[in-house]
Structure formats: C-alpha cells, structure tokens
Amino acid sequence: MANISSPVTKLLRLAKYRVVGRREVLESGDMAVLLRNAKAGDKVSARALLHLILDGDEGDASKKERTRVSFETGFFLLGGHAIYLGPDDIQMGKREETRDVARVLSGYNDIIMARVFAHQIMADALTMLEQIGRIENTKVVYVGDGNNIVHSWLLLADVLPFHFVCACPKGFEPDAHTVEMARGAGISKIEITNSPREAVKGADVVYTDVWASMGQKEEIDYRNQKSQGFTVDETLMEIAGP
C-alpha cells in the first residue's frame, strides 16, 4: 500500500499559495497523479476530511456547490469520509476562539479543508504537468476579463517561475495590488495587455473564462460588447502556434 498520508495532507491544505513554496506546489502535483492512478486499496481509507465554508468566504456560501461536490466526491472516491460544516454550523472566532476551534476539529479529523481561495488553478497546473511536462518556464496567456481566475494565476506566479500574460479589454484589468504583488516577488514575468493577438504569440497555454461571472448577469450585454475580439477561437489559436 502506498505511503501517502503525509503528502495527501499537503495536497489538500493548499488553500492559499502565498503561504506555501515551490516545493509544496510541485509535490502536490506529483501526489495528485499518484492518487488518481492508484488502485482502490491504495488510497486514503479510514481518513476523515472536514470541509469548512467560513463566514469570510467570498460570496454566498450557497454558490460554492462545485467546490463542495468536487472535494467531497473526490475524497469519497479515494476511500475517505468527508464532513461539511457551513457558516451556520461553525462561527469561527465568535462562540469560541479560532485556535480552540482548530484544536478540537484537528483532534477529530485527519485533514481540514477551507475554501479561502480558488483551487481550480491547482488542477490546471496538474494538466500542464501532464500535457507539457512542466509548469516552470512556460508561457501562460489568459484572454478575457481580469477576474478571480487571473488573480489565482498571479498568486501561482508568486511561487513558480513562468511567463504570465493577461490580455483583457480596457477597463477589465485584474486587481492592481495583486498584479504588483506577483511582480514584486521577482519570480515570474507578468504582463497585462489589451492585445490578445500579440499576447498569444509563442504561448504554451491559452486560457479563458466566461465574460460575465456569477453576480454579473445584468452586465452581460455590456460585457459582450466590450469583449469583442477577446474570443479564443481557431484564428487566435493559429496565431499562438502549435
């Protein structure tokens, strides 16, 4: 049976990239491959995952169904048991001090997972490892609205060295503080541009997202108008090259 208890903990605790380093991120990718390819008996049976949705989580907790389903289903398929606590179940720092809550919950569970940032980029990084063979020294180009997905890429660029370009319409740039934080780390090359055709030249990865995210549906017509020319289609991919 594979000895995976310690790396599994590392894999599922990567909630915020700025508190971990290059080694932890790369190890999590290696462990994800190991877990996915492991036989049914070589996984995490008899382990408990506690999934917390905190009061300070961005947006309405009811909109976090994809995070909850993906983590709980995934952990079940690995042979473990998941427990969910929402804002109504636990009020961190209100009824009890946060450190006391952490101590108690840690005693009952093997892993605690709190959604305090998007985990999707870790899955995208895994795809890069599988399809390209590396994350470092690649060129990743995001085309579209400079939203939370871009912020996640910038946080990853704060840990791993790669060339990240965000090509977005004017007025839809990512958060300036997050951009400067990634640039200030001095690890990755960061570019923000309004020219998708120039941006994708020589790209290893071309990435996009919806033009109107949750809570922005009333802006969809305006965003569609402003986002013309920022569609990832065959023409843009031909410019990117093979």
N, C-alpha and C positions, 0 to 999 in steps of 0.2 A: 504493500500500500504506500502511495506517495506521501512524503512528509511535507504537508502543505499548510499546517495550521498557522505558523507564523507569517508566511507570505500572504495567505488569504487575508489576514488581519490588515496587512499593509495595503493590499489591493482595495479593500472596501473602506479604508479610512481616508482615502484621498478626496476629501471634500473641498479643500482649498489649496491650490497648487503652491501658493506663496509660503506655506508652512512646511513644504517638503522640498527635496532637492532632486537633482538629475537622476541619481541612483534609484530613488524610490519610484519615480515615474517609469523608468525603464524596467525595473523589476516587476512592476505591476503589469506591464505589457507581457512580459515573459510568463508570469503566473497566469494571466488570463488565457493564454494559448494552452498552457499545461492543463488548466481546469477544463477547458472546452473539449480537449482531446482525451481527457482521462476516461477510464472505464467507470461504470456506475458505482462500483465498490471503492473507487479510489478518490472519493471526493470529500465532502465535509459532513458526513453523517453525524448525528447526535450533537450538532452545534447549533447555537441559537443566535439569530440576528435580530437586534432591536432597531426598528426603523422609526426615527423621530421626525416629526414635522413641527418645527418650532414656531412660536408666535412671530418671530422676526423674519421668517422665511418670506422671500419676495413674492408678493401677490397673494391671491386667495388660495388657501390650502386645498380647497376643493378642486383646483385646477392642476394639482400635482399627481393626477391619477396615473400618468405614464411612468413617472418616477417610482411610484409605489408598486405598480404592477410589474414593472421590469425587474426591480430589485427583489421583491418577494417571490415572484415566479422563478427567477434565476436561482435564488438561494434554495428554493424548494427542489428544483431540478438537480442541484448539487448535492442534495441529500440532507439539507439542514432545515431548520424551522424558523420562520420569521414572525415577529410580533410587531404590530403597528400601534404607535401612540401619536395621536393628533394633538392640536392645541388645547382641546377641551379635556384631554386626558392628563396632560402634564403642563404645568405653568412654571417654566424654568425661572428660578430666582424670585418667585413670588411667595408661594407657600413654604418653600424650603430654599436654602442657599444652593446655588448651582453646583458647587463642589460636593455637597451632601447628596444631591440627586445623582450626580455622576458616580459617586462611590457605590451607592445602593444598586443602581442599574448595572454597573460593571460587575457586581458580585453575582448577578443573576444571568448575565448574558456573556457570550464569547466575543461578540462584535457589536458595536453601536454605530449605526449609520445615520447621519443627519444631513438632510439636503440643504446645504448652505451655499452651494454653487452648482452650476450645471455639470453633470457627469458625462454628457454626450461627447465632449471633446476627447475624453479618455478612450472612448470606443472608436472615435475617428483616428486617434493616434495608433490604436491597435490595427486598424485597417491599413494605415500607412506602413506599419511594420510588416504586415503580411503581403501587401501588394508591391511595395517599393523596396522593403528590406531595411528601412531606416526612417527616422524622423529628423535627426540632425542633418544639417547641411542640405536641406531640401528647400524648394520654393513653394509656399502655400499661398494661393490667391483666393481671397473671398470677394465675391461680386454681389452687391446689393446693399440693403440697409445696414448701417453700422450698429447692429443691435447687440443683445446679450451674447449671441454666438461669437461675434467678433471679440467681445470682451474676454470670453473664455480662451480664444486663441491667443490673445495678448497675454493672459496670465500664464499660458503654457510657454509662450516665448520668453517669459521671465525666468524660466527654468531650463529649457532646452534651446540650443542654438539652431535656428533656422531662419529663413528669409520669409517674412510675412508681409503680404500686401493686401490692404483693404481698398477695393475700388467701389466707391459709393457715390450716389448723386449729391450735389451740393446741398448742404443743409441736413444731410443724413449721416454725418460723420460720427464715429464712435466717441465715447466719453473721453475728453481731452486728458483728464487725470490718469485714466487707465493707460492711455497711449504713452504718456510721459513716464509712467511707472515702468512700462515694458522697455522703453528706450533707455531709461536711466539705469536699468540693470546691466546694460552693456553686453548682453549675451546674444541677442538676435538683431538682425536688420529689420527695421519696421518702416513701412511706407504707407501713407494714406494718400489716395489719388482719386480723381474724378474721371479717369480714363480707363475703362475696362479693357479696351483693345491693347493698350500699352502694357497694362498690368499683367495680362495673362501670358505674355511672351516668355517662353522658357519655363513655364510653370510645371512643377511635378504634380501638384494637386490644384484643382479648381473647385471651389466650394461655393454654395449659395444657400439661401433660405427664403422663406416667404417674404413678400414686400410688406404685408400687414400682419403683425403678430397679434396674439390674444390681447384684447382690450383696445385694439386699433381698427376694428372693423368699420367704424364710422368714417375712417380716413382712407378707406380702400381706393376710392376713385382718385383722390388727390395723390396718393402714393403710387398708384398705377401710372398716372400721368408723369410724375417726376422720375419714375424708374424706367422709362422707356430707354432702350439701349443698354440696359443692365441685365438682359436675359442671357442665361448660359444656354446657348444653342449650338448647332453644328458650325455656324460661321465663327463664333468666338473660339470654339474648341480647335478649329483648324488653325487659328492664329496661335493658340497655345502650343501646337505641335504635337508630335507623338508622345 
